[in-house]
């Protein structure tokens, strides 16, 4: 008996062709799934900020935040004091705690991705031996400084600056060494900074310079005995001829007293709207670099690694994105310790560019 053959409806493909297509679809789907990663990873990493050339200094665990939003799948990382190094690298945000008492360190770190801050300035109070913010506000009464714990919980860190334009540095006013050391120790005990900065205006005062050098040397030895590193920096004005003779001699005297000076921050005012600001900044840096064999006993690339450039802006637009890229490239090329900004605060975009060189 002959078999009955069913006729296909018009527009319907043969069964063999349908089976072949289905087989191909299954095979392609399986291959595509095999190519995919086993687990999606959030775009978040806690990257250590570590660029400390001196021998004997441990690697940094001070963390630079790299995204504008906090991670939702990983807990915040606390930066333990015992593993932090003697200073930051890349880009350091300066916060005037007296003029910007509402500045939120942790929020700024989350928003900008920059993890290192310097908070200033602690100056001598009315009695000459008590540190106060701007010489006025009690040590524990400033909300910016009190936010350091939250900053560290998010992976950042902050150093403290003594002296500055709003008062005199403690060593210049407190003649009693015991009281001076007690004042510094109170600050270190309260905030546990990885680095302390001294913006001094009294380098020609041999008594203040000697007193400060002895005190800092003792504080660094005490920190080392406790298994910690206390970084020390100085912030000084610089011109196209370099540091003043008094400032250069002050650094030499301080180093001779046994102080390990991590870096010298060079304050260089920008002229509003001037096209030669970056060129002048480079000239200043090279002039100071030539002085460092005398002032700090270093030369060549190690000398660059002991310098920080600090443009002082009259307005935020004085440092644009294009200039920031050139400045970051100069930092990378020479090996500068870091770049910071004083005066007007630059736009967040500029800060990200300056910080990206340390990524």
N, C-alpha and C positions, 0 to 999 in steps of 0.2 A: 504494500500500500504506500503510495507516495506521500511524502511529508508535506504539511500545509505551511506555506511560507507567508508570514504576516508582512504586509507592506508598510514601510515607514511613512509617517505623515510628512508632508512637505516641510522643510526647515529643521527637521530633527536629525542630529548627527548620528552616525553608526555607534552601536554599543561598544565596539572595540576601541573607538576613538575616545569615548567618554571614560572608559577604564584607564586608558593610557594617561589621560589628562589628570585624573584623580591621583594616580600613582606619582606623577611628577609633582603635584601640589604638595603631597605629604612629604616627599623627599626634600623639597626646597624649604618647607617650613621647619623641618627638623634641623637642616643645616643652618638656617638663620638663627634659630634658638641656640645652637651650639656656639655661634660666634659671639653672642651676647655675654657680658661679664656675669659671673655668678651672683654678685651682690652690688647694688648701686651704692656709691660712696658719696657722702656730702662733700661739697667743695670747701673743706675746712682743714687746716693743719696748724698745730701749735709749733711754730718753727723757732728754735732758740736763737737769740741775738748774741752772737759770739764773735768778737774781733778784738782780742787782747793779745798783742804781740809779746809782752814781757814773759820771760820764762818763769815757771812756778805758779802761774795763775791758772786756775781750773777753768774748764769750759763753762760758758754761761748757760743758765737755765732761765734767764729773764726772757719772757716770751713776747714776740711781736705779733699782734693780732693781724690777720691777713684778710679778713672779710668785714663787711660793714654790718653784718648781722651776727649775733651770737649763735653758736652751734646748738641744735636742738637734740642731737643724738649723743653728744659727749658732755660730761660734766666740766665745769670751769676748772682750770688748772691753777693751783696756788704756787707761787714762786717761793720756795723755801730760802730763808736768809743764808743758810749755810752753804748753798751751792751757787749763789749769785756772784758774778765777777765784779771787778773794780770799775765797771763803767759800761755804758751803752755803746752802740755803733749805729751807723746809718744816719737816721734823722732823729733829733731830740726836740720835742716840743717844750718851749719855755712857758711857764704859767706864772704871771704876777699875782700871787695869792692876795695881795693887798688891794690891787685895783680890780681883780676879777674874783671876788669871794664866792660867786655862785658857779664858777667853772666846775663841771662834773667830769672828773678824770675818767671814770669807767665808761661813761656815755661817749666821751670823745674818742676813747680807744675803740669802742665798738663801731662808731660812725666812720672813723677815718682809717682804721687799721694800723695806726701808729701806737707802739707799745711803750716807748720810753719818754719820760717827762722829767723836767727839772722845775722845782717849785721854789720861788724866792719871794721876798728875801728876809732872812732872819738877821735882825740888827740888834744892837745893844739898847736895852730899855733905859729908863731914867736913872737907874742906879749904876749903869755902866757894866754890870756883870750878869744881867738877866736877859736871855734872848727873847725877843718879841718880834712878831711879824711887822715889818716896817718900823720897828722900834716902838710900836704902840700896842698891838693886839697880843694878848697872852699866847704863849706857845701852843696851848691846847685849844684855843678858841677860834681857829681858822677852819672853815668847812672844807676848803680845798685840800689842805694837808690831812684833814681827818678822813678824806676819801681815798687815801693811799691803799688802805686795806681792800676796798672794793676793786680798785685797779688791779692789785695783785691777784685777787680771786679770779679775775678775768684773764690773767696771763701777762699783764704789763708790770711796770715798775717805775719808780720815781726816785730821783736824788733831790737833795736840798741845797739851796744856795745861801751862803752867809754874806753879809755886807750889802753891797748894792747902792743905788742912788738915794734911798730913803732914810739912811741912817749910817752909823759907823759900825764897823766890824768889831766884834767883842774883844779881840786881842789888842785893839787900839785904845780901848777904854777901861779894860779890867786889868789892873796892875797886880792883883792878887792871883798868883798862878793856881792855887788850890781852887779858888772860886771860878776861875776861867775854865779849868778842867771839869769842874762839876757842872758848869753850864753846858759845855759841849756834850758831856756824858748824858745829861738829861735829854738832850735832843736825840742823840743816837739811841738811847734806851726807849724813847717814845715812838720813834718812827722807823728805826732800823734801816736807814738808807744804805744802799750799796755804794753810793758815791756822794761825797760832799764837795761843794764848789765854794770858792772864795772869790768874790768880786770886790777887790780891795782898791782903795784910793789913797793908801798911806805907805806906798813902797819906799818913800824917802825917809820914813820914820824907822830908824834902825832898831829902836827898842821894841816897837810893835811887831816888826818883822821877825826879830829873834824870838820874842815871846810866842808868836803864832807858830813858828817852825818847831819849837820845842814841844808845844802842846799837840800839834798834829802828829809829830813823830811818835809821841807816847800813845796817842789814840790808835795809830796804825799798829803799833806793837801789841797793844791790848787786844785789838781785833784778831791779829794773827794768832795770839795765844789761845783764843777761843775758837780757832778754826775758821775764821771768817776773813774776807778780804774787804778792806775799807779803801775804796778808790778816792783819790783826791785830785781835784782839778782847780785851775785858776782861770778866772775870766778877766781879761785885760784889754784896754783899748789899744788899737794898732793902726799905724798909718803906712803910707807907701815907703817910709824909711824903717818900718818895723816897730818893735816895742821900744818904749822909752828906756834910757839907760838905767833909771831907777827900777823899773819893772824887771828888766833883764837881770840886774844884780840881785833883786829880791828873790827871784826864782833860784838863782845859783846858791844864795845863802840858805834857802829853805831845803834845797836838795842836800847841801853839805851837812845839814842837821839830821840827815837820815830819812827825810820824807821821800816816799816814792810818788812822784807827781805823774799821774796818769796822762794828763793832757793839759794844754793851754788853749782856752777859747779866745779867739780874736774878735773883738767887737769892732765892726767896720760899718759906719753909717752909710746908707745909700742916699744919693742925691735924687730927690723926686724927679722922675721923668728923664733922667740922664741916661744916655745910651752907653756910657763907658763904665757903668757900675761893676759889671762882672770882670772887666779887664782890670779895674783898680783892685778888686778883691783878689785876683790872682797875683798882682804885683805885691800886695801886702803879704800874702801867704809866702811868697818866695823870699821876701825880705826877712820875715821872721824865721823861716827855715834856715837861713844863713846864720842866724843868731843862736840857734839851739845847741850847737856844739859847746858854746860857752855857758848858756843858761841851764841846759838840761843834760849836757854831756852826750848828746846823740846827733847823728848826721845821716844823710842819705834817706832811704825809705823809712827806717825807724824814726827819723825826725818827723816825717810827714804823719806817721802814725801817732804822734804825740801832739797833734794840732787839731783843733776844731774851728771851723769858720762860722761866724755868727753875724750875718748881715743885720743891720738895724734899719727897719723900714719906717718911713713916715706914713705910708698908706699901703693897704694890702696889694694894690695894683703895681707897686714898685717892684714886685717879683712875680712875673707871669709864668705860665706853663713852659714856654720856650726857654726862658732863662733858667727855670728850675731844672730842665733836662740838661742844659749845659753845665750847670753847677754840679748836678749828680754825676755827670760824666767826668768832671774834674776831680771829684772826690774819689771815684773809682780808679782813675788813672794814676793819681798820686798816692793813694792809700791813706787819705785823711781819716782821722779817727771818727769824725761825724760832722754833720752840718746842723745848725740850729738857726732860729730867727728870733730877734727881739723887736720891740716896738709894736707896730701894727701887726695883727695876726694875718698870715697869708691865707688864701682860699684853701679849702680842703683838697682840691685837685692838686695844688702845688705841693702840699704836704705829702700826698700819696706818691707823687713823682720823686720827691727827695727821699722818701722812705724805700721806694722800690729798688734802689741801688743796693740795699742791704738784704734783699730777699734771696 
